Amino acid sequence: MADLLFQFLAVLAVTLLLWRRRPATWVAALAGALLAAATVTRTVGLPLIAVVLVCLLVRRAGWRAVVAATLTAAIGLGGYAAWFASEHGTYGLTRGNAFLWARTMTFADCSVIRPPGPEAALCPVEPAGARKAPPVYIWDGDSPLNRIKGSWAERDALAGAFATRAITAQPVDFLRTGLQDVAHIFDWTRRVYPTPGPQSAYVFPDTARPFPAGTASQGRTAEELTTAYQGASGAPVLVEPYAGLLRGYQEYGYVRGPYLAVICLIGLVGVLMRLRRFGGAVLLPWAAGTVLLVLPPFIAAFDHRYVVPALPLVCLAAGLAFGSRRHEARVLDEARPGDGGPSGDPVDGPADDPPDDHYREPGGEPSYGQTEEDHRWASGRPVYASPVPDPQDRAPRHDGAAGMPLFGRQGGYGGSATPDVQPHQHAEFYLPERPSDLPHGVPVEPRHQLADIGPWSAAHRDAQPLVPYMPDPDPGEPFDFFKGNGEHGRPRPGPPAAPPPSQGV
């Protein structure tokens, strides 16, 4: 089966795109190529490419990453379509219209559809309540599709035309039957599908049953079909001890349908909790897994093997839903413009909402209301200030908006501190006196999450949320709290001059 290869390629592509919030151009190009390879393995990967590109746009992954993924996917699919045309005469990825036609057999009513000409031969002969599972109409030798004369390409084109007409004429019935098959995914008991019997075709049996002797497809038996396909008989053979190990594993190594439903709901909750960031890192794997779960029952039929490729993606989404948004915010905050490699976009992690009211105190201890975990997260990552160097080595910077020093500015409050107030050499914070002291003259709180609000990512972080205050360079002078640094450090006045001698009357 192609499902294992398809699952590997799809999960690898999603993982690469999740590695950083803004993937580098070459990473996005590689992911697009992997998705193209997955699509030619199973055509259900075609809508998966669209889902991935939409998620990249929603998460603002950068236009270069989106263009790179789109181009490599288009080149891969276009090259395969050109090869397909050279072999079969028409451009395409596969001839799979028969699967969609078999899907319509469960609800098609030719009195409503009124198919013209040769399409009428594809109408089901059984009443609606006695219809078989969709795969039976593809492989059964007595199927209307297999009774039509002509090449497989001609019959596939005819099946596609009938399916389109049936869905257009009966859209509600199409949705109803598709949703019924989707519900089978979440059943507690594994269904024996598509044909009734003591075991499923995907369960390792105790003994191998031989191929049925009747016609399987295209007027040939299963033995003849497998021999023509691979050059040797495809009759099943059990090889021990490996078959025994798989039989033991399959008794416990599966996911019950309700458990899968809970996993999908956890991922959905993770997306909704990050709705302000359009789902955050959870959106991509959850959307991709949901599409792989829901789409096959609508375009083919329910089958347990169609569920398997979606399991790693929905489980990944559920795991990310439990992830620390604080850690994701740290990865986002540490990103810098240009770190995205060739893309030129900032490389961010799967960031979500940063913490609201926590920062590291200058003394190194947790601030009021801050837990030890929050303090460990903040340690070593001073968001709002940097260590203050020696006052003698630091020159005052100037505010471009006001044209005045950021420290050393004269205050205008008046008054003096008491004589017992003395300066110290520890770093202090100087809060801007008015909004123009901020880099862009916008009175915002000193946080970094507001930079993410807008149609695109902020190109630069706030260069100076808080300004360190330089201690008084002249501790010998009495410290005046209401004076700026510019008024300190001046020569101390000498002793008062002696009064002039008294003048006689």
Backbone hydrogen bonds, N-H to C=O, Kabsch-Sander energy under -0.5 kcal/mol:
donor,donor_aa,acceptor,acceptor_aa,energy
6,F,2,A,-2.4
7,Q,3,D,-2.7
8,F,4,L,-2.2
9,L,5,L,-2.3
10,A,6,F,-2.5
11,V,7,Q,-2.4
12,L,8,F,-2.1
13,A,9,L,-2.1
14,V,10,A,-2.2
15,T,11,V,-2.5
16,L,12,L,-2.2
17,L,13,A,-1.8
18,L,14,V,-1.5
19,W,15,T,-1.0
19,W,16,L,-0.5
21,R,348,D,-6.3
22,R,348,D,-1.0
28,A,24,A,-2.4
29,A,25,T,-2.4
30,L,26,W,-2.2
31,A,27,V,-2.4
32,G,28,A,-2.3
33,A,29,A,-2.0
34,L,30,L,-2.3
35,L,31,A,-2.3
36,A,32,G,-2.0
37,A,33,A,-2.2
38,A,34,L,-2.3
39,T,35,L,-2.0
40,V,36,A,-2.0
41,T,37,A,-0.9
42,R,38,A,-2.5
45,G,42,R,-2.1
46,L,43,T,-1.8
48,L,44,V,-0.7
49,I,45,G,-1.7
50,A,46,L,-1.3
51,V,47,P,-2.2
52,V,48,L,-2.3
53,L,49,I,-2.3
54,V,50,A,-2.2
55,C,51,V,-2.3
56,L,52,V,-2.1
57,L,53,L,-2.0
58,V,54,V,-2.7
59,R,55,C,-2.5
60,R,57,L,-1.1
61,A,56,L,-2.4
66,V,62,G,-1.9
67,V,63,W,-2.6
68,A,64,R,-2.5
69,A,65,A,-2.4
70,T,66,V,-2.3
71,L,67,V,-2.7
72,T,68,A,-2.2
73,A,69,A,-1.9
74,A,70,T,-2.5
75,I,71,L,-2.9
76,G,72,T,-2.3
77,L,73,A,-2.5
78,G,74,A,-2.8
79,G,75,I,-2.5
80,Y,76,G,-1.8
81,A,77,L,-2.5
82,A,78,G,-2.2
83,W,79,G,-2.1
84,F,80,Y,-2.6
85,A,81,A,-2.2
86,S,82,A,-1.9
87,E,83,W,-1.3
88,H,84,F,-2.8
89,G,85,A,-2.2
96,G,94,T,-0.6
99,F,96,G,-1.1
100,L,96,G,-0.9
101,W,97,N,-2.4
102,A,98,A,-2.4
103,R,99,F,-1.7
104,T,100,L,-1.5
105,M,101,W,-0.8
106,T,103,R,-1.1
107,F,104,T,-1.5
108,A,104,T,-2.5
112,V,109,D,-1.7
113,I,109,D,-2.5
114,R,110,C,-2.3
119,E,116,P,-1.6
120,A,117,G,-1.5
121,A,118,P,-1.5
122,L,119,E,-1.8
123,C,120,A,-1.4
130,A,127,P,-1.7
131,R,128,A,-1.0
136,V,133,A,-1.3
137,Y,133,A,-0.7
137,Y,134,P,-1.2
138,I,134,P,-0.5
138,I,135,P,-1.1
139,W,135,P,-1.8
140,D,136,V,-2.3
141,G,215,T,-0.7
143,S,140,D,-1.6
147,R,143,S,-1.0
148,I,144,P,-0.6
148,I,145,L,-0.6
155,R,151,S,-2.2
156,D,152,W,-2.5
157,A,153,A,-2.1
158,L,154,E,-2.0
159,A,155,R,-2.4
160,G,156,D,-2.1
161,A,157,A,-1.9
162,F,158,L,-2.1
163,A,159,A,-2.5
164,T,160,G,-2.2
165,R,161,A,-1.9
166,A,162,F,-2.5
167,I,163,A,-2.5
168,T,164,T,-2.0
169,A,165,R,-1.9
170,Q,166,A,-2.2
174,F,170,Q,-1.9
175,L,171,P,-2.2
176,R,172,V,-2.5
177,T,173,D,-2.4
178,G,174,F,-1.9
179,L,175,L,-2.5
180,Q,176,R,-1.9
181,D,177,T,-1.7
182,V,178,G,-2.0
183,A,179,L,-2.1
184,H,180,Q,-0.9
185,I,181,D,-0.6
185,I,182,V,-1.4
186,F,183,A,-1.2
187,D,184,H,-1.4
193,Y,191,R,-0.9
201,A,193,Y,-0.5
203,V,200,S,-1.4
216,A,220,R,-2.6
217,S,220,R,-1.9
220,R,217,S,-2.1
222,A,214,G,-0.5
225,L,221,T,-2.3
226,T,222,A,-2.4
227,T,223,E,-1.8
228,A,224,E,-2.2
229,Y,225,L,-1.7
230,Q,226,T,-2.4
231,G,227,T,-1.9
232,A,226,T,-0.6
240,E,238,L,-0.6
243,A,239,V,-2.3
245,L,241,P,-2.0
246,L,242,Y,-2.2
247,R,243,A,-2.2
248,G,244,G,-2.1
249,Y,245,L,-2.2
250,Q,246,L,-2.5
251,E,247,R,-0.6
251,E,248,G,-0.6
252,Y,249,Y,-1.6
253,G,249,Y,-3.6
254,Y,252,Y,-1.8
256,R,254,Y,-0.5
257,G,187,D,-1.3
260,L,256,R,-2.1
261,A,257,G,-2.0
262,V,258,P,-2.1
263,I,259,Y,-2.2
264,C,260,L,-2.3
265,L,261,A,-2.2
266,I,262,V,-2.3
267,G,263,I,-1.9
268,L,264,C,-2.1
269,V,265,L,-2.6
270,G,266,I,-2.3
271,V,267,G,-1.9
272,L,268,L,-2.4
273,M,269,V,-2.6
274,R,270,G,-0.9
274,R,271,V,-0.5
275,L,272,L,-1.5
277,R,274,R,-1.2
278,F,275,L,-1.9
279,G,274,R,-2.6
280,G,277,R,-1.7
282,V,279,G,-1.2
283,L,279,G,-0.7
283,L,280,G,-0.7
286,W,282,V,-1.9
287,A,283,L,-2.8
288,A,284,L,-2.4
289,G,285,P,-2.5
290,T,286,W,-2.4
291,V,287,A,-2.2
292,L,288,A,-2.0
293,L,289,G,-1.4
294,V,290,T,-2.6
295,L,291,V,-2.4
298,F,294,V,-0.6
298,F,295,L,-1.5
299,I,295,L,-1.7
300,A,296,P,-2.4
301,A,296,P,-0.6
306,Y,303,D,-1.1
307,V,303,D,-0.6
307,V,304,H,-1.2
308,V,304,H,-1.0
310,A,307,V,-1.0
311,L,307,V,-0.9
311,L,308,V,-1.1
314,V,310,A,-2.3
315,C,311,L,-2.3
316,L,312,P,-2.1
317,A,313,L,-2.2
318,A,314,V,-2.1
319,G,315,C,-2.4
320,L,316,L,-2.4
321,A,317,A,-1.6
322,F,318,A,-0.9
322,F,319,G,-0.7
323,G,320,L,-1.0
325,R,323,G,-0.6
328,E,324,S,-1.7
329,A,325,R,-2.2
330,R,326,R,-1.8
331,V,327,H,-2.0
332,L,328,E,-2.0
333,D,329,A,-2.5
334,E,330,R,-1.9
335,A,332,L,-1.0
339,D,336,R,-1.9
340,G,345,D,-0.9
341,G,338,G,-0.8
343,S,340,G,-1.2
344,G,341,G,-1.4
347,V,336,R,-0.7
348,D,346,P,-0.8
351,A,349,G,-2.7
352,D,325,R,-0.6
361,E,365,E,-0.9
364,G,361,E,-1.8
367,S,359,Y,-0.5
370,Q,367,S,-2.3
375,H,371,T,-2.3
376,R,372,E,-2.7
377,W,373,E,-2.2
378,A,374,D,-2.2
379,S,375,H,-1.9
381,R,378,A,-1.8
383,V,381,R,-0.8
393,D,390,D,-1.6
394,R,391,P,-0.9
395,A,393,D,-0.5
399,D,404,M,-2.6
400,G,398,H,-0.6
403,G,399,D,-3.2
406,L,397,R,-3.0
421,V,418,T,-1.8
422,Q,420,D,-0.7
428,E,469,Y,-1.1
430,Y,467,V,-3.5
431,L,429,F,-0.6
437,D,434,R,-2.3
438,L,435,P,-1.9
441,G,438,L,-1.1
444,V,442,V,-1.6
447,R,445,E,-2.7
451,A,448,H,-0.9
452,D,449,Q,-1.6
453,I,450,L,-1.4
454,G,452,D,-0.6
458,A,451,A,-0.7
466,L,384,Y,-0.7
467,V,430,Y,-1.3
469,Y,428,E,-3.6
477,E,474,D,-1.6
479,F,421,V,-0.7
481,F,479,F,-0.6
483,K,480,D,-1.6
487,E,484,G,-1.5
488,H,485,N,-1.6
